[in-house]
């Protein structure tokens, strides 16, 4: 399975020690589709830095899903295994300035020369 979009969130790294004494780490990221009218987001995990992901990049993430059962409850895991086509906006990049629309010309201008300062 795959999803193409922009990496919008980077969650903290979680790490621990295996039973054999080795260490493990995982980090979760959120990718959001950009081309859809109703964009979908997906939170996926990267284990042991196998897929380098950077916040703000636009890419395609290939992932697999896994469900585990523990004490009668089921837990889903979405694990990234490949990343393609990474691109991101360069640091300090700015969008071109937009031109302001010309001020509209009123079609009716009231004559206020003989009015007083009283609100009534």
C-alpha positions, 0 to 999 in steps of 0.5 A: 500500500502507499500514500502520497502527501506531505509530512505534517507532524513528527512525533517524539522518538520512543526507544527501549531495550530488547530481551536479548539486550539490543536496543530499538527505536521507533518514531511516528509521523503523519502524512497528509494527502494534498490533492484531495478535496477532503485530505486524508491523514495517516499516522505511520511508524518508522522503526530503527531509522530504516526510512529517513523522513523529514518534516515538511517533505512531499513524498510517497510512503509505502507501508504495511499494516499489521494487527495484533491481539492482546487480552482480547483487544486488537491493535493496528500498526502502520509501518513504513518500509520505503519512501520515494520522491522526496521534495521539500521547499528550500529553507527561507523560500518565500512565496511571491508577493500578491498584488493588492486589488484596486480599491473599489470606486463608490457609485454613490457618495453622500454630501456630508458638507452640511451635516453636524457631528451629532449622531442623531 
